[in-house]
């Protein structure tokens, strides 16, 4: 019954949009990644660890990360006013918080890592895609990490819990639950919830998003291996 | 139980083994399991697992030799950029002892130096010194930037790779452990060496690299492949921290060689050169001649 349900774009309830990940695409950055999920196109650059030029951010016993999430003015249907806004500063913060538990920055005290997430095209679920791409870029930069953080969202559309909301589903749907995990241990590093869900639906959404994360995680690993494996 | 083999490519968070193995550099232990914290290659030795990273930033270590660029001249020290998250300082007394001189007359902003890390303090600031021969300012040449973890690969087993490149290109090459390489020689050769170094960096994790590079060098310079060696020694794949390459000796040797070459040149001037010179002289007898003049006339006199 439920698994037979077909969504607007023809996906099953637990089906992800097509994903393409590429590691190490930028020459001048220490680490970088390019990611496409459905209609999303995201480019991430990582610089560092480098000498912290902002004194007040510097930590004497560990390194710090800074994240800048930015949407290009042409990334959405109506031109977005360029520059940071409420939404992008929120996403920058939650991305940093989602990535930080995985990073082992004790070896780089008083240093700073900058992560720039540029959304070139947006089609729903950019924050999870941003986290996914950012952790690939961090691995590419050679930064020690406990695990590769991966993000994926679940939500409720037409009274049905579904995986990986598209832009249409995000807007028309009843709820959106973005989730980021460390796949080896299953620890959750980001969990947000927007909309109304019953307790069971919420639990179901988390399970579904968790499965989605594991799926995406495989693709992340493949992308990294592909970059460096011989021929 | 171990889940990986030597030289396997691993990614962060990958479980490498169960409890009976020790966790070395680039790994961590969690719930009795050894996991990788870096993207790199596994190195197994005596039940100790290490991961050699593919990319990393240089963290200064006492005793390392590095190449640095002067960033700033201060009252009693130079600020040196050593291609690392941590900057280095070169105190004035390391250079002149107790003498007092104006700092910017000795080394100015932008100068590139070959230095030794004398000490690293608790905030990882590197104190640098110039003790040792060959240390000091570089004149001319180019700087090539590679990942510090690839430095051992560039040097090769007992310097096999670097010596081969040096022999073939006739360039002077100095490798700093912070991933900067200084190359000086013919302009074309400098560029070729730069390309070769970048190639080594890109393919550092592949095996049989020395032969590959050798073929490339021979093709680029002689236009043909090297003669087949009877003893094909398969280069063993090592990506470890090198035993400190003895730059001092090398530089001394090079200096000696250079001097000898000079002498030889002076003794027997190259005929082709002489002819060239003569032609040029004949052509523009009246034009102003520059610096090299003394040398030219010397050769002519010799003739």
Interface residues (C-beta under 8 A of the other chain):
Chain A: X30 X31 X48 X49 X50 X51 X60 X102 X104 X107 X108 X109 X110 X111 X139 X140 X141 X142 X144 X145 X146 X147 X148 X182 X183 X184 X185 X221 X224 X225 X228 X229 X230
Chain B: X9 X11 X12 X13 X15 X26 X28 X30 X35 X37 X38 X39 X53 X54 X55 X56 X57 X59 X85 X86 X87 X123 X124 X147 X149 X205 X206
